[in-house]
Amino acid sequence: MNFIPFGDRVLVKAQEAEEKTAGGIILPDNANKEKPTQAEVIKVGGTPKHIEVGDTVIFSQYAGTKITLENEDYLILETYKDILGIIKK
């Protein structure tokens, strides 16, 4: 992929919402599911020093700009505005 985010932006792949509740109830496809708020970092712009490719980030529910690259859907997030935290591996 030949995409490089500028400045404090990161390219992420959103992780799908759970199909099952904590109590074990399986949600049907037509259930009103929330948008995913976790994503895997695919590319990092030049500014963010504490986010690495492969990290999982938590972001605001309606944050980011949706784009499609090579038939895959991604989000571009601004590090300090959209990302709330990082889950390090």
TIVEXRO-711388 format. One record per residue (C-alpha): x, y, z. Coordinates in steps of 0.02 Angstrom, whole numbers, padded with zeros to 5 digits, always signed. Layout:
REM residues N
XYZ ...
//
This chain:
REM residues 89
+00000+00000+00000 +00071+00168-00052 -00021+00279+00072 +00071+00385+00200 -00032+00489+00324 +00029+00668+00353 +00068+00750+00519 -00015+00674+00672 -00132+00561+00573 -00138+00371+00574 -00219+00247+00454 -00319+00115+00546 -00425-00037+00504 -00581-00039+00614 -00615-00199+00709 -00791-00267+00693 -00912-00254+00840 -00943-00410+00943 -01078-00527+00878 -01111-00591+01055 -01148-00501+01218 -01051-00530+01379 -01195-00641+01438 -01179-00752+01283 -01328-00687+01185 -01292-00691+00998 -01345-00532+00909 -01436-00552+00742 -01370-00466+00586 -01512-00339+00588 -01482-00286+00769 -01440-00103+00797 -01254-00124+00827 -01140+00017+00878 -01001+00073+00764 -00833-00005+00808 -00724+00101+00919 -00565-00004+00914 -00448-00016+00767 -00279-00087+00719 -00147+00040+00667 -00090+00007+00487 +00017+00162+00450 +00079+00307+00557 +00114+00485+00500 +00275+00575+00545 +00225+00659+00708 +00155+00525+00828 +00298+00446+00923 +00198+00339+01045 +00090+00246+00917 +00162+00101+00818 +00099-00007+00676 +00005-00155+00750 -00057-00062+00905 -00243-00063+00943 -00317+00110+00971 -00480+00165+01052 -00563+00310+00962 -00718+00418+00971 -00870+00333+00894 -00897+00454+00749 -00715+00506+00726 -00607+00498+00572 -00620+00503+00385 -00671+00345+00293 -00570+00295+00140 -00555+00142+00029 -00384+00082-00028 -00359-00076-00131 -00543-00125-00100 -00521-00116+00090 -00607+00009+00205 -00498+00112+00323 -00509+00265+00435 -00389+00410+00448 -00383+00471+00628 -00299+00623+00702 -00191+00566+00847 -00231+00698+00978 -00410+00737+00925 -00487+00567+00884 -00385+00435+00976 -00429+00414+01159 -00300+00282+01205 -00188+00139+01149 -00189-00045+01191 -00007-00100+01176 +00033-00280+01128 
//
